[in-house]
Amino acid sequence: MPPKLQNIRASKKSTQEFVPISEVRDGVVVLKDGGLRAILLASSLNFALKSEDEQTAFIVQFQNFLNSLDFSVQIFIQSRMLDIRPYVATLETAYKGQLDDLMRIQIREYIEFVKSFTEAANIMTKNFFVAVPYSPGAVQISKGGRSSFLPWNKNKGGGEELNKTFEEQVTQLEQRVAIVQQGLIRTGVRTVQLGTEEAIELLYKMFNPGEEGKPMTLNQEVANAKQ
C-alpha cells in the first residue's frame, strides 16, 4: 500500500476516535463509554413579546423545572443560514408555468425581492434541542475497555441478556425524558423525541458544520413536532 494512502487511512481512523458515539439505536444515542442520550426537539417562544406578568411566570416555571431535576441536561441551539434555493426554484417553476402576464410580472418581482432581501440580511434558521443523559451505575466493561452490551461485543455470547440490559437502561432513560417533557410543558415549551433518522441527521450536521448547502430537514421538523 502506498505510504500516502496509509497516512490517509491512519488519519481517518484517528479522527473517528475523537467521536464519542458508538451508534444510534432505536432513537437512543449510545456513547462509547456506555452512556445513553435521548435528544428532544423543543418548540420556541418569543419571550420579548410576552407581557411582564407572562415573562415572570415563565421564569418561575423554568426555575421550578430546573430545581426539580436530579440529573443534568444539555440545552443547545443550532443556528444555520437559511437556504432559499429550493424555494426560489419552486417560484421559478410557477413563473414558467404561468400564462397570465400580470401574474408572471408579480412572480418575477417577488423572486427578485426574495433574493435581494436574503442577500442584504443574514436570515438564520434555529432549532432548539435538549439532550437527556443516562449513565449506567455499574457498566460491565470488557477486556478491551468497552461496555459489554455495545454492538461490537455481541459476538461474544449472551446476546439476549445484553439486549435485556440495554432495554432496562433505555427504560430508565425514558423516565428521565418524561420528567423533562412534563417540566417543559409547564413553561409552554413542547418537545418531541428524535427518532433514529433524525438523531443521525443532527449528529451528522454537528460533525460536518461546513456543509451549509444541505438544509436540515429532521423529517420536516419531526412532522411539525407531531402536530
C-alpha positions in Angstrom: 0.0 0.0 0.0 1.5 3.4 -0.9 2.6 5.5 2.1 0.3 8.4 1.2 -2.7 6.1 1.2 -1.6 4.6 4.5 -1.4 8.1 6.0 -4.9 9.0 4.8 -6.4 5.9 6.3 -4.5 6.4 9.6 -5.7 10.0 9.7 -9.3 8.9 9.1 -9.1 6.3 11.9 -7.7 8.8 14.4 -10.4 11.3 13.5 -13.1 8.8 14.2 -11.6 8.1 17.6 -12.5 11.6 18.7 -16.2 11.0 18.0 -17.6 9.6 21.3 -20.6 8.0 19.7 -20.9 4.2 19.1 -24.3 4.0 17.4 -27.8 5.3 17.3 -30.2 2.6 18.3 -34.0 2.9 18.4 -33.6 6.7 18.6 -31.1 6.4 21.5 -27.6 7.7 21.1 -25.2 5.1 22.5 -21.8 6.5 23.6 -18.6 4.6 23.5 -18.4 4.7 27.4 -21.8 3.0 27.7 -23.8 6.2 28.3 -27.1 6.8 26.7 -28.6 10.1 25.3 -32.1 11.0 24.2 -32.4 14.1 22.1 -35.6 16.2 22.3 -36.6 18.8 19.7 -38.1 21.8 21.6 -40.5 24.4 20.4 -39.6 28.1 20.8 -41.5 31.1 22.2 -40.9 34.8 21.8 -40.0 36.0 25.3 -39.8 39.7 24.3 -43.4 39.7 23.1 -44.7 38.4 26.4 -46.2 40.7 28.9 -44.3 41.4 32.1 -46.5 39.0 34.1 -46.1 36.3 31.5 -42.4 36.7 31.5 -42.3 36.4 35.3 -44.5 33.3 35.2 -42.2 31.7 32.6 -39.1 32.4 34.6 -40.7 31.0 37.7 -41.8 27.8 35.9 -38.4 27.4 34.3 -36.7 27.7 37.7 -39.1 25.1 39.1 -38.3 22.9 36.2 -34.5 23.1 36.8 -34.9 22.7 40.5 -37.0 19.5 40.0 -34.2 17.7 38.1 -31.8 15.4 40.0 -29.7 14.9 36.8 -28.1 17.2 34.3 -29.4 18.1 30.9 -27.9 19.9 28.0 -29.7 22.6 26.2 -28.3 23.8 22.9 -29.4 25.9 19.9 -28.3 25.2 16.3 -28.3 28.1 14.0 -27.8 27.8 10.3 -28.0 30.1 7.3 -31.4 29.8 5.6 -31.1 28.1 2.2 -33.7 29.7 -0.1 -32.6 28.0 -3.3 -35.4 25.3 -3.1 -38.0 28.0 -2.5 -36.7 30.1 -5.4 -36.7 27.0 -7.7 -40.4 26.5 -6.8 -41.2 30.1 -7.7 -39.3 29.8 -11.0 -41.3 26.7 -11.9 -44.5 28.6 -11.1 -43.3 31.5 -13.2 -42.6 29.3 -16.2 -46.0 27.6 -16.0 -48.0 30.9 -15.5 -49.9 32.1 -18.6 -51.3 35.3 -17.2 -48.9 38.2 -18.0 -49.7 40.1 -14.9 -49.1 37.1 -12.6 -45.8 36.5 -14.4 -44.7 40.0 -13.6 -45.7 39.8 -10.0 -44.0 36.4 -9.5 -40.8 37.8 -11.1 -40.8 40.8 -8.9 -41.4 38.6 -5.9 -38.5 36.4 -6.8 -36.2 39.4 -7.1 -37.4 40.7 -3.8 -36.7 37.5 -2.0 -33.2 37.3 -3.5 -32.3 40.9 -2.6 -33.8 40.6 0.9 -31.9 37.4 1.8 -28.6 38.8 0.3 -28.9 42.0 2.4 -29.7 40.2 5.7 -28.4 37.1 7.3 -31.5 35.1 7.8 -31.0 32.1 10.1 -33.0 29.1 11.0 -32.8 28.0 14.6 -33.5 24.6 16.1 -33.7 24.0 19.9 -32.6 20.7 21.5 -32.5 19.2 24.9 -30.1 16.2 25.5 -31.2 13.9 28.3 -28.5 11.7 29.6 -28.4 8.3 31.4 -25.2 6.6 32.5 -25.5 3.1 34.0 -24.3 3.0 37.6 -22.4 -0.2 37.1 -21.4 -0.7 33.5 -19.8 -4.0 32.7 -16.5 -3.4 30.9 -14.9 -6.0 28.7 -11.2 -6.5 28.5 -11.0 -4.0 25.7 -12.4 -1.3 27.9 -15.8 -1.2 26.2 -19.3 -1.7 27.5 -20.4 -5.3 27.1 -23.8 -4.5 25.7 -22.4 -2.5 22.8 -22.7 -4.0 19.3 -19.1 -4.8 18.8 -19.1 -7.2 21.8 -22.3 -9.0 21.0 -20.5 -11.8 19.2 -19.1 -12.9 22.5 -22.3 -14.6 23.5 -25.1 -13.7 25.9 -26.9 -11.6 23.3 -30.3 -11.9 24.8 -29.1 -10.9 28.2 -27.2 -7.9 26.8 -30.3 -6.8 24.9 -32.3 -7.1 28.1 -29.7 -4.9 29.9 -29.9 -2.3 27.2 -33.7 -2.3 27.3 -33.7 -1.8 31.1 -31.3 1.1 30.7 -33.5 2.7 28.0 -36.5 2.4 30.4 -34.5 4.5 32.9 -33.7 7.0 30.2 -37.3 7.2 29.1 -38.4 8.0 32.7 -36.0 10.9 32.6 -37.3 12.0 29.2 -40.8 12.1 30.7 -39.7 14.2 33.6 -38.1 16.7 31.2 -41.1 16.9 28.9 -43.5 17.3 31.8 -41.4 20.1 33.3 -41.0 22.0 30.0 -44.7 21.7 29.0 -45.5 23.7 32.2 -43.4 26.6 30.7 -45.2 26.4 27.4 -42.4 24.6 25.6 -43.4 21.5 23.7 -40.9 18.7 23.0 -40.7 15.6 20.8 -38.0 13.0 20.9 -35.9 12.5 17.8 -36.0 9.1 16.2 -33.1 7.2 14.7 -33.0 9.0 11.4 -33.5 12.5 12.9 -30.8 11.9 15.5 -28.3 10.7 12.9 -29.1 13.7 10.7 -28.5 16.1 13.7 -25.2 14.4 14.7 -24.0 14.5 11.0 -24.7 18.2 10.8 -22.9 18.8 14.1 -19.8 17.0 13.0 -19.9 18.5 9.5 -20.7 22.2 10.2 -19.2 23.3 6.9 -21.9 21.7 4.7 -24.2 24.7 4.7 -25.6 23.8 1.3 -27.5 20.9 2.7 -30.5 22.0 4.7 -31.5 20.2 7.9 -34.9 18.6 7.4 -35.2 16.5 10.6 -38.1 14.8 8.8 -40.0 18.0 8.5 -39.1 19.1 12.0 -40.3 15.7 13.2 -43.6 16.0 11.4 -44.0 19.6 12.8 -43.5 18.4 16.4 -46.1 15.7 15.9 -48.7 18.4 15.3 
